[in-house]
Amino acid sequence: MTTYRLNEVTAVGSDAAERIAKASRRPSSLGATPTGAIALSMGEPDSGTPDRIVEAAVEALRNGRTRYTKLTGAPELQSALAVKMSAKAERVVSPDQIVITHGGSAGLAATILAVINPGDRVLIPEPTYSLYADHLAMAGAEAVWIPNKPDGSLDLRRIQAESAVARMIILCNPGNPSGRIYGVEELRSLAGIMEANPHMLLLSDEAYSDIVFDGAKFLSVLELEAIADQVILCSTFSKTYAMTGWRLGYVVAPAVLADKINLVHRSINGALNTFVQDAALEALETDPATLEKLALSYQLRRDIVVDLLSGEPGISLLTPQGAFYAWVRIDSSLSSDEMTARFAEGGVIVRSGSEYGPSGEGYIRISFATDSDSLKEGLRRFVDVVRSLV
Ligand SMILES: Cc1ncc(COP(=O)(O)O)c(C=O)c1O
């Protein structure tokens, strides 16, 4: 048998892999939570997938739904999503505008690879989900970070100034890690900038759009009808239906772009798991009252975070309006990474703010997608550590 040995030549990755490694702010591995520590770091619901959805997958498997489906996704699921998206957009969204993807992650990646060229400038309001910059690095594009204003809103003036030479802007709304929702007025102003720059695309990652608090109005980019042909929405079954491990997401785009996104998606993934798509159809049947109850359960945990952290010297945060994250500023001379290590030593695992963009230095992301007892104990430890830091 021939043995190949890696040497300086064979061990070198592609330029794309090297670019991702250089640009990425994401931790290489989150590792296991040490015994006795409390994890306020997880980006997934604590509840587990509802039984109904699990049963639908089991039944599909028993019924022999184990073969390839269409490369664009199961037609029934595409149609069901088209109905849901039409209701969201308050206009007709047709099935050929829907691409079903391997989680939201692969939907984002396929979108970037399908519409972005090397050298393109892409605006990223931040702090934001860290995967976008990695995808842009993969495509050889340039990420232009645009820090949000202190109240969490978009810096529209800066966006306007950059827009003439930008190919795309990527929003995360509701925000991971900020827990903030962009307001109706600022999104309409952004639409005005987009209209004046028809070369630009708006990619909105709305993974948390069903987790909104205090009856806040959430405006999806699909509702911005005047720029409908510039808008791409990416979402996922992961958060709303607690299906993180099932790996199913979707992209909604103008049909001509959906075709291109699908071309990339199918070149990488081929067809998706048939029985998972059957289960997703069941997930879409979830009644709105159940989804509201779920959002309320996160809101109650949000209240615990705000109650326990507000007024603590050295800590400041804006009240989260959606998703399940609190974005906490800490007055300390330590870096976010150093603080994260100190929190781990104090028995609470959180995420370093620097992961989410240059303006995240000095911040920590807390996830409150955990049971309220663990949350309270985790926050007690968090506050103890902060008192030793400031
Ligand atoms: C904002 C955002 N978008 C996309 C994703 C990826 O979701 P998926 O698990 O469907 O790949 C996540 C996961 O944490 C997220 O927070």
The ligand as a MOL file (V3000), in Angstrom:
LIG
                    3D

  0  0  0     0  0            999 V3000
M  V30 BEGIN CTAB
M  V30 COUNTS 16 16 0 0 0
M  V30 BEGIN ATOM
M  V30 1 C -28.5870 34.3640 13.0120 0
M  V30 2 C -28.3600 32.9360 12.6640 0
M  V30 3 N -28.4670 32.5630 11.3900 0
M  V30 4 C -28.2600 31.2980 11.0040 0
M  V30 5 C -27.9270 30.3400 11.9270 0
M  V30 6 C -27.6520 28.9450 11.4330 0
M  V30 7 O -28.7390 28.1600 11.6120 0
M  V30 8 P -28.7370 26.6220 11.1710 0
M  V30 9 O -28.6080 25.8330 12.4290 0
M  V30 10 O -30.0630 26.4220 10.5550 0
M  V30 11 O -27.6310 26.4010 10.2420 0
M  V30 12 C -27.7990 30.6700 13.2730 0
M  V30 13 C -27.4150 29.6630 14.2680 0
M  V30 14 O -27.0230 29.9560 15.3720 0
M  V30 15 C -28.0260 32.0150 13.6560 0
M  V30 16 O -27.9210 32.4090 14.9310 0
M  V30 END ATOM
M  V30 BEGIN BOND
M  V30 1 1 1 2
M  V30 2 1 2 3
M  V30 3 2 2 15
M  V30 4 2 3 4
M  V30 5 1 4 5
M  V30 6 1 5 6
M  V30 7 2 5 12
M  V30 8 1 6 7
M  V30 9 1 7 8
M  V30 10 2 8 9
M  V30 11 1 8 10
M  V30 12 1 8 11
M  V30 13 1 12 13
M  V30 14 1 12 15
M  V30 15 2 13 14
M  V30 16 1 15 16
M  V30 END BOND
M  V30 END CTAB
M  END
